[in-house]
Amino acid sequence: MWMGWSSIKSLDIHATASGDMPVVLSSPRNYDDTWTVRVGAEYALPKWHAAVRAGYMYDPTPIPSTALGPDLPDANRHVVSVGGSMQFGDYGVHLGLMGLLPVSRDTAPATGDTQFTPEFHGTYRIEAFVASLSVTGKFGGTAR
C-alpha cells in the first residue's frame, strides 16, 4: 500500500492572540512517501468449524528524524498478528492478537541546525500489544 505522506508539509494552527491579533503556529513536517507491505494467511479447520490466522506488516515511518517529536514518536514498524475463529451453530467466537515489536529512534538536527530542530531532542521508543475478543450470532428471525 502506497501512502502519499509528502503532501503534509506542515501542521499550521491559526489562533487569535490578545487584542484579536491573528497568530499562526507552524510546525514543519515534510513527511516522506512510503510503501507498506502486508501479508496474511488463513487456514480453515472444517472438522472443528474453526479457522486460524497469522499476519505480518512492515510499515516504514514517513517522518524524517529532523521532524520526530513526542506528538507522533514514529519509527519503522514491524507488526505480527495471530488469531482464530470458532463457530458454534449460529454463534461464533473470534480472537485476535497483534504486537508491534519494540523499536527506538533518535531525533536528528536539520542540516546546519544543532540547536532548534527538532524541538524535542531525544530517543523515542514505541511498542504496542492489542487483543480483541468478539462474539457474533444470529438473534431472532427464522431460518429459511
N, CA, C and O atoms as CSV, one atom per row, in Angstrom:
chain,resi,resn,atom,element,x,y,z
A,1,MET,N,N,0.847,-1.158,0.000
A,1,MET,CA,C,0.000,0.000,0.000
A,1,MET,C,C,0.903,1.234,0.000
A,1,MET,O,O,1.797,1.354,0.838
A,2,TRP,N,N,0.672,2.128,-0.919
A,2,TRP,CA,C,1.448,3.359,-1.016
A,2,TRP,C,C,0.689,4.494,-0.346
A,2,TRP,O,O,-0.518,4.645,-0.538
A,3,MET,N,N,1.409,5.297,0.450
A,3,MET,CA,C,0.811,6.463,1.110
A,3,MET,C,C,1.569,7.712,0.686
A,3,MET,O,O,2.796,7.757,0.768
A,4,GLY,N,N,0.838,8.725,0.235
A,4,GLY,CA,C,1.419,9.980,-0.214
A,4,GLY,C,C,1.615,10.978,0.920
A,4,GLY,O,O,1.044,12.069,0.897
A,5,TRP,N,N,2.418,10.607,1.909
A,5,TRP,CA,C,2.644,11.457,3.079
A,5,TRP,C,C,3.336,12.774,2.725
A,5,TRP,O,O,3.257,13.730,3.497
A,6,SER,N,N,4.009,12.845,1.578
A,6,SER,CA,C,4.754,14.067,1.240
A,6,SER,C,C,3.840,15.274,1.063
A,6,SER,O,O,4.318,16.408,1.026
A,7,SER,N,N,2.545,15.049,0.953
A,7,SER,CA,C,1.607,16.176,0.845
A,7,SER,C,C,1.487,16.943,2.165
A,7,SER,O,O,0.963,18.056,2.195
A,8,ILE,N,N,1.975,16.340,3.254
A,8,ILE,CA,C,1.927,17.017,4.558
A,8,ILE,C,C,3.237,17.770,4.751
A,8,ILE,O,O,4.248,17.183,5.134
A,9,LYS,N,N,3.213,19.062,4.486
A,9,LYS,CA,C,4.414,19.904,4.605
A,9,LYS,C,C,4.558,20.501,5.995
A,9,LYS,O,O,5.670,20.623,6.509
A,10,SER,N,N,3.421,20.878,6.613
A,10,SER,CA,C,3.470,21.472,7.950
A,10,SER,C,C,2.119,21.331,8.627
A,10,SER,O,O,1.089,21.127,7.983
A,11,LEU,N,N,2.157,21.446,9.947
A,11,LEU,CA,C,0.941,21.481,10.742
A,11,LEU,C,C,0.779,22.920,11.206
A,11,LEU,O,O,1.557,23.405,12.027
A,12,ASP,N,N,-0.234,23.603,10.678
A,12,ASP,CA,C,-0.446,25.019,10.974
A,12,ASP,C,C,-1.666,25.189,11.870
A,12,ASP,O,O,-2.744,24.668,11.584
A,13,ILE,N,N,-1.477,25.919,12.946
A,13,ILE,CA,C,-2.568,26.220,13.868
A,13,ILE,C,C,-2.807,27.724,13.811
A,13,ILE,O,O,-1.919,28.519,14.119
A,14,HIS,N,N,-4.023,28.105,13.411
A,14,HIS,CA,C,-4.399,29.511,13.328
A,14,HIS,C,C,-5.138,29.884,14.604
A,14,HIS,O,O,-6.139,29.259,14.954
A,15,ALA,N,N,-4.644,30.902,15.298
A,15,ALA,CA,C,-5.234,31.314,16.564
A,15,ALA,C,C,-5.303,32.835,16.631
A,15,ALA,O,O,-4.766,33.539,15.776
A,16,THR,N,N,-5.966,33.313,17.650
A,16,THR,CA,C,-6.059,34.749,17.883
A,16,THR,C,C,-5.438,35.046,19.240
A,16,THR,O,O,-5.847,34.490,20.260
A,17,ALA,N,N,-4.449,35.925,19.239
A,17,ALA,CA,C,-3.783,36.311,20.486
A,17,ALA,C,C,-4.563,37.441,21.136
A,17,ALA,O,O,-5.587,37.881,20.613
A,18,SER,N,N,-4.076,37.908,22.279
A,18,SER,CA,C,-4.749,39.017,22.953
A,18,SER,C,C,-4.814,40.218,22.019
A,18,SER,O,O,-3.880,40.471,21.257
A,19,GLY,N,N,-5.912,40.953,22.079
A,19,GLY,CA,C,-6.104,42.094,21.176
A,19,GLY,C,C,-6.532,41.672,19.794
A,19,GLY,O,O,-6.418,42.451,18.848
A,20,ASP,N,N,-7.028,40.439,19.652
A,20,ASP,CA,C,-7.521,39.911,18.374
A,20,ASP,C,C,-6.457,39.907,17.275
A,20,ASP,O,O,-6.788,40.012,16.094
A,21,MET,N,N,-5.200,39.786,17.652
A,21,MET,CA,C,-4.111,39.720,16.671
A,21,MET,C,C,-3.977,38.281,16.182
A,21,MET,O,O,-3.746,37.382,16.991
A,22,PRO,N,N,-4.118,38.040,14.869
A,22,PRO,CA,C,-4.009,36.664,14.360
A,22,PRO,C,C,-2.577,36.138,14.489
A,22,PRO,O,O,-1.603,36.849,14.244
A,23,VAL,N,N,-2.489,34.872,14.882
A,23,VAL,CA,C,-1.198,34.205,15.049
A,23,VAL,C,C,-1.273,32.858,14.343
A,23,VAL,O,O,-2.286,32.162,14.424
A,24,VAL,N,N,-0.205,32.494,13.655
A,24,VAL,CA,C,-0.111,31.180,13.020
A,24,VAL,C,C,1.087,30.456,13.635
A,24,VAL,O,O,2.227,30.908,13.537
A,25,LEU,N,N,0.799,29.332,14.263
A,25,LEU,CA,C,1.850,28.478,14.788
A,25,LEU,C,C,2.076,27.377,13.768
A,25,LEU,O,O,1.161,26.619,13.448
A,26,SER,N,N,3.302,27.291,13.256
A,26,SER,CA,C,3.594,26.342,12.193
A,26,SER,C,C,4.674,25.368,12.654
A,26,SER,O,O,5.728,25.770,13.147
A,27,SER,N,N,4.386,24.079,12.483
A,27,SER,CA,C,5.340,23.031,12.826
A,27,SER,C,C,5.661,22.256,11.545
A,27,SER,O,O,4.804,21.544,11.022
A,28,PRO,N,N,6.898,22.393,11.035
A,28,PRO,CA,C,7.236,21.702,9.782
A,28,PRO,C,C,7.139,20.190,9.918
A,28,PRO,O,O,7.515,19.631,10.949
A,29,ARG,N,N,6.643,19.537,8.896
A,29,ARG,CA,C,6.527,18.076,8.883
A,29,ARG,C,C,7.398,17.473,7.780
A,29,ARG,O,O,8.255,16.637,8.063
A,30,ASN,N,N,7.193,17.881,6.542
A,30,ASN,CA,C,7.989,17.387,5.410
A,30,ASN,C,C,8.113,15.871,5.396
A,30,ASN,O,O,9.217,15.332,5.301
A,31,TYR,N,N,6.983,15.186,5.491
A,31,TYR,CA,C,6.964,13.733,5.526
A,31,TYR,C,C,7.363,13.139,4.176
A,31,TYR,O,O,7.262,13.796,3.140
A,32,ASP,N,N,7.814,11.893,4.207
A,32,ASP,CA,C,8.207,11.162,3.006
A,32,ASP,C,C,7.079,10.211,2.599
A,32,ASP,O,O,6.309,9.755,3.444
A,33,ASP,N,N,6.989,9.919,1.308
A,33,ASP,CA,C,6.052,8.903,0.832
A,33,ASP,C,C,6.592,7.522,1.234
A,33,ASP,O,O,7.805,7.318,1.289
A,34,THR,N,N,5.685,6.579,1.512
A,34,THR,CA,C,6.127,5.245,1.929
A,34,THR,C,C,5.279,4.146,1.291
A,34,THR,O,O,4.155,4.375,0.846
A,35,TRP,N,N,5.849,2.967,1.264
A,35,TRP,CA,C,5.157,1.740,0.873
A,35,TRP,C,C,5.035,0.849,2.094
A,35,TRP,O,O,6.031,0.592,2.771
A,36,THR,N,N,3.851,0.379,2.385
A,36,THR,CA,C,3.631,-0.565,3.477
A,36,THR,C,C,3.384,-1.942,2.873
A,36,THR,O,O,2.632,-2.086,1.910
A,37,VAL,N,N,4.027,-2.947,3.452
A,37,VAL,CA,C,3.877,-4.319,2.976
A,37,VAL,C,C,3.106,-5.112,4.028
A,37,VAL,O,O,3.457,-5.094,5.208
A,38,ARG,N,N,2.051,-5.809,3.595
A,38,ARG,CA,C,1.231,-6.617,4.488
A,38,ARG,C,C,1.008,-7.986,3.864
A,38,ARG,O,O,0.701,-8.098,2.677
A,39,VAL,N,N,1.167,-9.026,4.680
A,39,VAL,CA,C,0.868,-10.383,4.222
A,39,VAL,C,C,0.101,-11.099,5.322
A,39,VAL,O,O,0.299,-10.831,6.507
A,40,GLY,N,N,-0.758,-11.995,4.929
A,40,GLY,CA,C,-1.535,-12.739,5.906
A,40,GLY,C,C,-2.017,-14.043,5.321
A,40,GLY,O,O,-2.071,-14.219,4.104
A,41,ALA,N,N,-2.364,-14.950,6.203
A,41,ALA,CA,C,-2.861,-16.248,5.755
A,41,ALA,C,C,-3.927,-16.730,6.731
A,41,ALA,O,O,-3.908,-16.409,7.919
A,42,GLU,N,N,-4.856,-17.512,6.188
A,42,GLU,CA,C,-5.889,-18.141,6.996
A,42,GLU,C,C,-5.923,-19.610,6.643
A,42,GLU,O,O,-5.854,-19.982,5.472
A,43,TYR,N,N,-6.030,-20.446,7.668
A,43,TYR,CA,C,-6.128,-21.881,7.461
A,43,TYR,C,C,-7.427,-22.370,8.085
A,43,TYR,O,O,-7.647,-22.211,9.286
A,44,ALA,N,N,-8.282,-22.964,7.269
A,44,ALA,CA,C,-9.579,-23.451,7.739
A,44,ALA,C,C,-9.425,-24.826,8.378
A,44,ALA,O,O,-8.672,-25.674,7.900
A,45,LEU,N,N,-10.155,-25.022,9.466
A,45,LEU,CA,C,-10.200,-26.303,10.168
A,45,LEU,C,C,-11.654,-26.768,10.193
A,45,LEU,O,O,-12.319,-26.655,11.222
A,46,PRO,N,N,-12.166,-27.301,9.051
A,46,PRO,CA,C,-13.583,-27.623,8.937
A,46,PRO,C,C,-14.075,-28.619,9.978
A,46,PRO,O,O,-15.223,-28.532,10.414
A,47,LYS,N,N,-13.236,-29.555,10.382
A,47,LYS,CA,C,-13.645,-30.557,11.365
A,47,LYS,C,C,-14.087,-29.901,12.673
A,47,LYS,O,O,-14.986,-30.405,13.347
A,48,TRP,N,N,-13.453,-28.769,13.036
A,48,TRP,CA,C,-13.774,-28.073,14.286
A,48,TRP,C,C,-14.565,-26.792,14.049
A,48,TRP,O,O,-14.772,-26.013,14.979
A,49,HIS,N,N,-15.008,-26.566,12.817
A,49,HIS,CA,C,-15.736,-25.340,12.469
A,49,HIS,C,C,-14.937,-24.116,12.907
A,49,HIS,O,O,-15.460,-23.211,13.558
A,50,ALA,N,N,-13.656,-24.110,12.534
A,50,ALA,CA,C,-12.752,-23.073,13.014
A,50,ALA,C,C,-11.789,-22.640,11.910
A,50,ALA,O,O,-11.708,-23.256,10.847
A,51,ALA,N,N,-11.079,-21.585,12.193
A,51,ALA,CA,C,-10.027,-21.096,11.307
A,51,ALA,C,C,-8.966,-20.411,12.164
A,51,ALA,O,O,-9.279,-19.805,13.188
A,52,VAL,N,N,-7.716,-20.514,11.737
A,52,VAL,CA,C,-6.621,-19.807,12.394
A,52,VAL,C,C,-5.994,-18.856,11.378
A,52,VAL,O,O,-6.001,-19.119,10.175
A,53,ARG,N,N,-5.451,-17.747,11.881
A,53,ARG,CA,C,-4.901,-16.716,11.007
A,53,ARG,C,C,-3.562,-16.227,11.545
A,53,ARG,O,O,-3.299,-16.293,12.746
A,54,ALA,N,N,-2.718,-15.733,10.636
A,54,ALA,CA,C,-1.457,-15.104,11.015
A,54,ALA,C,C,-1.141,-14.023,9.993
A,54,ALA,O,O,-1.522,-14.126,8.827
A,55,GLY,N,N,-0.447,-12.995,10.437
A,55,GLY,CA,C,-0.100,-11.913,9.522
A,55,GLY,C,C,1.156,-11.193,9.952
A,55,GLY,O,O,1.615,-11.318,11.087
A,56,TYR,N,N,1.701,-10.433,9.014
A,56,TYR,CA,C,2.893,-9.618,9.253
A,56,TYR,C,C,2.748,-8.327,8.454
A,56,TYR,O,O,2.214,-8.323,7.344
A,57,MET,N,N,3.233,-7.229,9.038
A,57,MET,CA,C,3.212,-5.940,8.334
A,57,MET,C,C,4.531,-5.222,8.586
A,57,MET,O,O,5.022,-5.177,9.714
A,58,TYR,N,N,5.093,-4.666,7.526
A,58,TYR,CA,C,6.234,-3.760,7.649
A,58,TYR,C,C,5.735,-2.393,7.196
A,58,TYR,O,O,5.299,-2.219,6.058
A,59,ASP,N,N,5.809,-1.430,8.108
A,59,ASP,CA,C,5.288,-0.089,7.845
A,59,ASP,C,C,6.379,0.933,8.150
A,59,ASP,O,O,6.552,1.330,9.302
A,60,PRO,N,N,7.122,1.366,7.117
A,60,PRO,CA,C,8.199,2.335,7.355
A,60,PRO,C,C,7.628,3.709,7.708
A,60,PRO,O,O,6.585,4.117,7.195
A,61,THR,N,N,8.322,4.397,8.577
A,61,THR,CA,C,7.856,5.705,9.008
A,61,THR,C,C,8.026,6.754,7.909
A,61,THR,O,O,9.033,6.749,7.202
A,62,PRO,N,N,7.057,7.646,7.763
A,62,PRO,CA,C,7.200,8.741,6.810
A,62,PRO,C,C,7.892,9.957,7.436
A,62,PRO,O,O,8.197,10.925,6.739
A,63,ILE,N,N,8.139,9.907,8.754
A,63,ILE,CA,C,8.632,11.075,9.476
A,63,ILE,C,C,10.152,11.111,9.470
A,63,ILE,O,O,10.793,10.199,9.993
A,64,PRO,N,N,10.742,12.161,8.882
A,64,PRO,CA,C,12.200,12.275,8.936
A,64,PRO,C,C,12.651,12.532,10.375
A,64,PRO,O,O,11.902,13.099,11.170
A,65,SER,N,N,13.868,12.116,10.708
A,65,SER,CA,C,14.350,12.266,12.084
A,65,SER,C,C,14.454,13.729,12.506
A,65,SER,O,O,14.530,14.022,13.700
A,66,THR,N,N,14.458,14.656,11.537
A,66,THR,CA,C,14.503,16.083,11.871
A,66,THR,C,C,13.142,16.614,12.305
A,66,THR,O,O,13.055,17.725,12.829
A,67,ALA,N,N,12.071,15.834,12.096
A,67,ALA,CA,C,10.720,16.262,12.486
A,67,ALA,C,C,10.126,15.356,13.560
A,67,ALA,O,O,8.956,15.501,13.916
A,68,LEU,N,N,10.921,14.428,14.075
A,68,LEU,CA,C,10.452,13.485,15.075
A,68,LEU,C,C,10.217,14.195,16.404
A,68,LEU,O,O,11.038,15.004,16.837
A,69,GLY,N,N,9.093,13.887,17.047
A,69,GLY,CA,C,8.789,14.522,18.327
A,69,GLY,C,C,7.789,13.720,19.126
A,69,GLY,O,O,7.333,12.669,18.675
A,70,PRO,N,N,7.435,14.207,20.326
A,70,PRO,CA,C,6.532,13.464,21.194
A,70,PRO,C,C,5.092,13.424,20.702
A,70,PRO,O,O,4.314,12.591,21.167
A,71,ASP,N,N,4.713,14.304,19.769
A,71,ASP,CA,C,3.345,14.286,19.253
A,71,ASP,C,C,3.082,13.060,18.390
A,71,ASP,O,O,1.941,12.603,18.311
A,72,LEU,N,N,4.100,12.522,17.746
A,72,LEU,CA,C,3.982,11.301,16.960
A,72,LEU,C,C,5.352,10.625,16.925
A,72,LEU,O,O,6.079,10.757,15.939
A,73,PRO,N,N,5.714,9.900,17.990
A,73,PRO,CA,C,7.037,9.274,18.075
A,73,PRO,C,C,7.094,8.014,17.219
A,73,PRO,O,O,6.975,6.899,17.727
A,74,ASP,N,N,7.274,8.203,15.934
A,74,ASP,CA,C,7.150,7.121,14.972
A,74,ASP,C,C,8.499,6.517,14.618
A,74,ASP,O,O,9.536,7.168,14.750
A,75,ALA,N,N,8.480,5.268,14.169
A,75,ALA,CA,C,9.665,4.554,13.693
A,75,ALA,C,C,9.197,3.498,12.701
A,75,ALA,O,O,7.997,3.271,12.549
A,76,ASN,N,N,10.140,2.858,12.032
A,76,ASN,CA,C,9.785,1.755,11.141
A,76,ASN,C,C,9.173,0.643,11.988
A,76,ASN,O,O,9.785,0.170,12.945
A,77,ARG,N,N,7.967,0.234,11.629
A,77,ARG,CA,C,7.219,-0.708,12.453
A,77,ARG,C,C,7.165,-2.105,11.817
A,77,ARG,O,O,6.907,-2.270,10.625
A,78,HIS,N,N,7.420,-3.090,12.672
A,78,HIS,CA,C,7.221,-4.493,12.323
A,78,HIS,C,C,6.091,-4.990,13.214
A,78,HIS,O,O,6.193,-4.942,14.440
A,79,VAL,N,N,5.020,-5.465,12.601
A,79,VAL,CA,C,3.834,-5.877,13.346
A,79,VAL,C,C,3.518,-7.326,13.001
A,79,VAL,O,O,3.493,-7.705,11.830
A,80,VAL,N,N,3.276,-8.133,14.034
A,80,VAL,CA,C,2.864,-9.524,13.824
A,80,VAL,C,C,1.481,-9.713,14.440
A,80,VAL,O,O,1.136,-9.075,15.435
A,81,SER,N,N,0.707,-10.591,13.838
A,81,SER,CA,C,-0.640,-10.840,14.353
A,81,SER,C,C,-0.991,-12.315,14.210
A,81,SER,O,O,-0.534,-13.003,13.298
A,82,VAL,N,N,-1.817,-12.772,15.143
A,82,VAL,CA,C,-2.361,-14.130,15.089
A,82,VAL,C,C,-3.808,-14.059,15.550
A,82,VAL,O,O,-4.200,-13.137,16.265
A,83,GLY,N,N,-4.575,-15.018,15.144
A,83,GLY,CA,C,-5.969,-15.013,15.556
A,83,GLY,C,C,-6.659,-16.292,15.154
A,83,GLY,O,O,-6.073,-17.184,14.541
A,84,GLY,N,N,-7.913,-16.351,15.515
A,84,GLY,CA,C,-8.692,-17.519,15.159
A,84,GLY,C,C,-10.165,-17.302,15.409
A,84,GLY,O,O,-10.563,-16.392,16.136
A,85,SER,N,N,-10.964,-18.147,14.801
A,85,SER,CA,C,-12.415,-18.101,14.951
A,85,SER,C,C,-12.935,-19.514,15.125
A,85,SER,O,O,-12.369,-20.475,14.605
A,86,MET,N,N,-14.028,-19.617,15.871
A,86,MET,CA,C,-14.694,-20.905,16.027
A,86,MET,C,C,-16.196,-20.670,15.994
A,86,MET,O,O,-16.707,-19.773,16.664
A,87,GLN,N,N,-16.896,-21.478,15.214
A,87,GLN,CA,C,-18.345,-21.373,15.089
A,87,GLN,C,C,-19.024,-22.434,15.943
A,87,GLN,O,O,-18.598,-23.589,15.975
A,88,PHE,N,N,-20.087,-22.027,16.636
A,88,PHE,CA,C,-20.922,-22.925,17.428
A,88,PHE,C,C,-22.350,-22.751,16.944
A,88,PHE,O,O,-23.134,-22.029,17.562
A,89,GLY,N,N,-22.694,-23.404,15.846
A,89,GLY,CA,C,-24.017,-23.224,15.249
A,89,GLY,C,C,-24.158,-21.806,14.715
A,89,GLY,O,O,-23.401,-21.383,13.843
A,90,ASP,N,N,-25.152,-21.064,15.255
A,90,ASP,CA,C,-25.385,-19.691,14.804
A,90,ASP,C,C,-24.453,-18.674,15.471
A,90,ASP,O,O,-24.549,-17.479,15.189
A,91,TYR,N,N,-23.561,-19.125,16.344
A,91,TYR,CA,C,-22.720,-18.206,17.105
A,91,TYR,C,C,-21.250,-18.449,16.797
A,91,TYR,O,O,-20.846,-19.560,16.456
A,92,GLY,N,N,-20.474,-17.408,16.923
A,92,GLY,CA,C,-19.045,-17.519,16.674
A,92,GLY,C,C,-18.250,-16.749,17.710
A,92,GLY,O,O,-18.711,-15.744,18.252
A,93,VAL,N,N,-17.048,-17.238,17.975
A,93,VAL,CA,C,-16.111,-16.560,18.867
A,93,VAL,C,C,-14.857,-16.276,18.047
A,93,VAL,O,O,-14.361,-17.149,17.336
A,94,HIS,N,N,-14.348,-15.045,18.151
A,94,HIS,CA,C,-13.215,-14.601,17.339
A,94,HIS,C,C,-12.184,-13.943,18.248
A,94,HIS,O,O,-12.516,-13.051,19.029
A,95,LEU,N,N,-10.945,-14.381,18.145
A,95,LEU,CA,C,-9.858,-13.845,18.953
A,95,LEU,C,C,-8.768,-13.317,18.034
A,95,LEU,O,O,-8.407,-13.972,17.056
A,96,GLY,N,N,-8.247,-12.146,18.338
A,96,GLY,CA,C,-7.153,-11.578,17.573
A,96,GLY,C,C,-6.109,-10.993,18.502
A,96,GLY,O,O,-6.449,-10.357,19.499
A,97,LEU,N,N,-4.835,-11.204,18.181
A,97,LEU,CA,C,-3.719,-10.651,18.939
A,97,LEU,C,C,-2.762,-9.985,17.967
A,97,LEU,O,O,-2.434,-10.553,16.925
A,98,MET,N,N,-2.315,-8.788,18.303
A,98,MET,CA,C,-1.394,-8.060,17.438
A,98,MET,C,C,-0.303,-7.438,18.293
A,98,MET,O,O,-0.583,-6.862,19.344
A,99,GLY,N,N,0.934,-7.555,17.844
A,99,GLY,CA,C,2.046,-6.953,18.567
A,99,GLY,C,C,2.909,-6.115,17.653
A,99,GLY,O,O,3.335,-6.563,16.589
A,100,LEU,N,N,3.161,-4.894,18.081
A,100,LEU,CA,C,4.130,-4.024,17.409
A,100,LEU,C,C,5.455,-4.260,18.117
A,100,LEU,O,O,5.596,-3.936,19.296
A,101,LEU,N,N,6.419,-4.817,17.412
A,101,LEU,CA,C,7.694,-5.151,18.036
A,101,LEU,C,C,8.388,-3.874,18.508
A,101,LEU,O,O,8.370,-2.870,17.796
A,102,PRO,N,N,9.005,-3.891,19.705
A,102,PRO,CA,C,9.628,-2.686,20.259
A,102,PRO,C,C,10.737,-2.143,19.353
A,102,PRO,O,O,11.551,-2.890,18.810
A,103,VAL,N,N,10.737,-0.826,19.213
A,103,VAL,CA,C,11.766,-0.167,18.402
A,103,VAL,C,C,12.038,1.220,18.990
A,103,VAL,O,O,11.134,1.861,19.525
A,104,SER,N,N,13.274,1.672,18.888
A,104,SER,CA,C,13.665,3.004,19.360
A,104,SER,C,C,14.192,3.810,18.182
A,104,SER,O,O,14.684,3.261,17.197
A,105,ARG,N,N,14.074,5.136,18.313
A,105,ARG,CA,C,14.545,6.027,17.250
A,105,ARG,C,C,14.993,7.341,17.855
A,105,ARG,O,O,14.337,7.882,18.745
A,106,ASP,N,N,16.122,7.857,17.365
A,106,ASP,CA,C,16.672,9.125,17.845
A,106,ASP,C,C,16.313,10.263,16.907
A,106,ASP,O,O,16.158,10.064,15.702
A,107,THR,N,N,16.184,11.454,17.467
A,107,THR,CA,C,15.982,12.644,16.648
A,107,THR,C,C,17.319,13.060,16.048
A,107,THR,O,O,18.377,12.639,16.516
A,108,ALA,N,N,17.263,13.880,15.018
A,108,ALA,CA,C,18.477,14.405,14.389
A,108,ALA,C,C,18.245,15.858,14.017
A,108,ALA,O,O,17.142,16.222,13.609
A,109,PRO,N,N,19.266,16.693,14.150
A,109,PRO,CA,C,19.103,18.100,13.772
A,109,PRO,C,C,19.027,18.256,12.262
A,109,PRO,O,O,19.567,17.446,11.508
A,110,ALA,N,N,18.339,19.320,11.832
A,110,ALA,CA,C,18.311,19.651,10.411
A,110,ALA,C,C,19.717,20.059,9.995
A,110,ALA,O,O,20.529,20.433,10.842
A,111,THR,N,N,20.011,19.993,8.708
A,111,THR,CA,C,21.330,20.343,8.207
A,111,THR,C,C,21.735,21.730,8.681
A,111,THR,O,O,21.020,22.705,8.449
A,112,GLY,N,N,22.886,21.820,9.348
A,112,GLY,CA,C,23.400,23.099,9.813
A,112,GLY,C,C,22.715,23.638,11.057
A,112,GLY,O,O,23.068,24.719,11.526
A,113,ASP,N,N,21.744,22.916,11.605
A,113,ASP,CA,C,20.988,23.390,12.769
A,113,ASP,C,C,21.136,22.370,13.893
A,113,ASP,O,O,20.563,21.282,13.829
A,114,THR,N,N,21.896,22.717,14.909
A,114,THR,CA,C,22.104,21.788,16.011
A,114,THR,C,C,21.385,22.234,17.274
A,114,THR,O,O,21.433,21.534,18.285
A,115,GLN,N,N,20.721,23.381,17.238
A,115,GLN,CA,C,20.118,23.905,18.455
A,115,GLN,C,C,18.601,23.813,18.491
A,115,GLN,O,O,18.042,23.472,19.533
A,116,PHE,N,N,17.913,24.105,17.391
A,116,PHE,CA,C,16.470,24.285,17.450
A,116,PHE,C,C,15.626,23.197,16.803
A,116,PHE,O,O,14.460,23.050,17.170
A,117,THR,N,N,16.157,22.429,15.860
A,117,THR,CA,C,15.336,21.457,15.166
A,117,THR,C,C,15.888,20.067,15.371
A,117,THR,O,O,17.080,19.869,15.136
A,118,PRO,N,N,15.117,19.101,15.790
A,118,PRO,CA,C,13.744,19.223,16.260
A,118,PRO,C,C,13.700,19.850,17.650
A,118,PRO,O,O,14.712,19.937,18.346
A,119,GLU,N,N,12.509,20.281,18.029
A,119,GLU,CA,C,12.366,20.960,19.319
A,119,GLU,C,C,12.615,20.033,20.492
A,119,GLU,O,O,13.149,20.459,21.515
A,120,PHE,N,N,12.234,18.772,20.358
A,120,PHE,CA,C,12.328,17.825,21.463
A,120,PHE,C,C,13.360,16.760,21.134
A,120,PHE,O,O,13.024,15.699,20.608
A,121,HIS,N,N,14.632,17.050,21.449
A,121,HIS,CA,C,15.700,16.088,21.190
A,121,HIS,C,C,15.523,14.879,22.097
A,121,HIS,O,O,15.085,15.013,23.240
A,122,GLY,N,N,15.862,13.704,21.590
A,122,GLY,CA,C,15.793,12.529,22.443
A,122,GLY,C,C,15.665,11.243,21.669
A,122,GLY,O,O,15.755,11.208,20.442
A,123,THR,N,N,15.453,10.198,22.420
A,123,THR,CA,C,15.216,8.869,21.871
A,123,THR,C,C,13.784,8.501,22.190
A,123,THR,O,O,13.350,8.599,23.338
A,124,TYR,N,N,13.052,8.079,21.180
A,124,TYR,CA,C,11.655,7.703,21.344
A,124,TYR,C,C,11.526,6.197,21.129
A,124,TYR,O,O,12.080,5.644,20.178
A,125,ARG,N,N,10.798,5.553,22.012
A,125,ARG,CA,C,10.592,4.105,21.951
A,125,ARG,C,C,9.102,3.847,21.772
A,125,ARG,O,O,8.272,4.441,22.460
A,126,ILE,N,N,8.773,2.959,20.847
A,126,ILE,CA,C,7.375,2.591,20.649
A,126,ILE,C,C,7.234,1.081,20.696
A,126,ILE,O,O,8.121,0.342,20.269
A,127,GLU,N,N,6.105,0.638,21.221
A,127,GLU,CA,C,5.709,-0.761,21.199
A,127,GLU,C,C,4.227,-0.804,21.532
A,127,GLU,O,O,3.694,0.114,22.155
A,128,ALA,N,N,3.572,-1.870,21.115
A,128,ALA,CA,C,2.139,-1.976,21.385
A,128,ALA,C,C,1.735,-3.449,21.375
A,128,ALA,O,O,2.356,-4.287,20.720
A,129,PHE,N,N,0.675,-3.728,22.125
A,129,PHE,CA,C,0.052,-5.039,22.108
A,129,PHE,C,C,-1.449,-4.803,22.130
A,129,PHE,O,O,-1.956,-4.066,22.975
A,130,VAL,N,N,-2.151,-5.422,21.210
A,130,VAL,CA,C,-3.600,-5.262,21.118
A,130,VAL,C,C,-4.235,-6.650,21.098
A,130,VAL,O,O,-3.793,-7.541,20.373
A,131,ALA,N,N,-5.271,-6.812,21.902
A,131,ALA,CA,C,-6.018,-8.068,21.917
A,131,ALA,C,C,-7.493,-7.757,21.691
A,131,ALA,O,O,-8.009,-6.755,22.188
A,132,SER,N,N,-8.157,-8.613,20.947
A,132,SER,CA,C,-9.592,-8.425,20.737
A,132,SER,C,C,-10.302,-9.774,20.846
A,132,SER,O,O,-9.786,-10.816,20.443
A,133,LEU,N,N,-11.494,-9.703,21.403
A,133,LEU,CA,C,-12.343,-10.879,21.508
A,133,LEU,C,C,-13.747,-10.435,21.148
A,133,LEU,O,O,-14.269,-9.478,21.720
A,134,SER,N,N,-14.354,-11.122,20.211
A,134,SER,CA,C,-15.722,-10.766,19.830
A,134,SER,C,C,-16.568,-12.024,19.713
A,134,SER,O,O,-16.078,-13.121,19.447
A,135,VAL,N,N,-17.845,-11.813,19.922
A,135,VAL,CA,C,-18.826,-12.887,19.803
A,135,VAL,C,C,-19.857,-12.436,18.779
A,135,VAL,O,O,-20.353,-11.311,18.840
A,136,THR,N,N,-20.173,-13.310,17.845
A,136,THR,CA,C,-21.167,-12.996,16.827
A,136,THR,C,C,-22.288,-14.013,16.911
A,136,THR,O,O,-22.113,-15.118,17.425
A,137,GLY,N,N,-23.427,-13.622,16.403
A,137,GLY,CA,C,-24.535,-14.560,16.423
A,137,GLY,C,C,-25.718,-14.058,15.640
A,137,GLY,O,O,-25.801,-12.883,15.282
A,138,LYS,N,N,-26.618,-14.956,15.385
A,138,LYS,CA,C,-27.876,-14.627,14.731
A,138,LYS,C,C,-28.941,-14.638,15.812
A,138,LYS,O,O,-29.139,-15.644,16.494
A,139,PHE,N,N,-29.621,-13.520,15.961
A,139,PHE,CA,C,-30.627,-13.384,17.007
A,139,PHE,C,C,-31.980,-13.131,16.363
A,139,PHE,O,O,-32.096,-12.283,15.478
A,140,GLY,N,N,-32.994,-13.851,16.794
A,140,GLY,CA,C,-34.335,-13.647,16.279
A,140,GLY,C,C,-34.502,-14.141,14.861
A,140,GLY,O,O,-33.570,-14.669,14.255
A,141,GLY,N,N,-35.702,-13.964,14.341
A,141,GLY,CA,C,-35.992,-14.373,12.976
A,141,GLY,C,C,-36.086,-15.886,12.860
A,141,GLY,O,O,-35.906,-16.618,13.833
A,142,THR,N,N,-36.369,-16.326,11.662
A,142,THR,CA,C,-36.465,-17.749,11.416
A,142,THR,C,C,-35.565,-18.118,10.273
A,142,THR,O,O,-35.325,-17.315,9.371
A,143,ALA,N,N,-35.066,-19.332,10.310
A,143,ALA,CA,C,-34.206,-19.809,9.236
A,143,ALA,C,C,-35.046,-20.086,7.999
A,143,ALA,O,O,-36.171,-20.571,8.112
A,144,ARG,N,N,-34.520,-19.786,6.829
A,144,ARG,CA,C,-35.241,-20.034,5.571
A,144,ARG,C,C,-34.470,-20.942,4.683
A,144,ARG,O,O,-34.922,-21.260,3.583
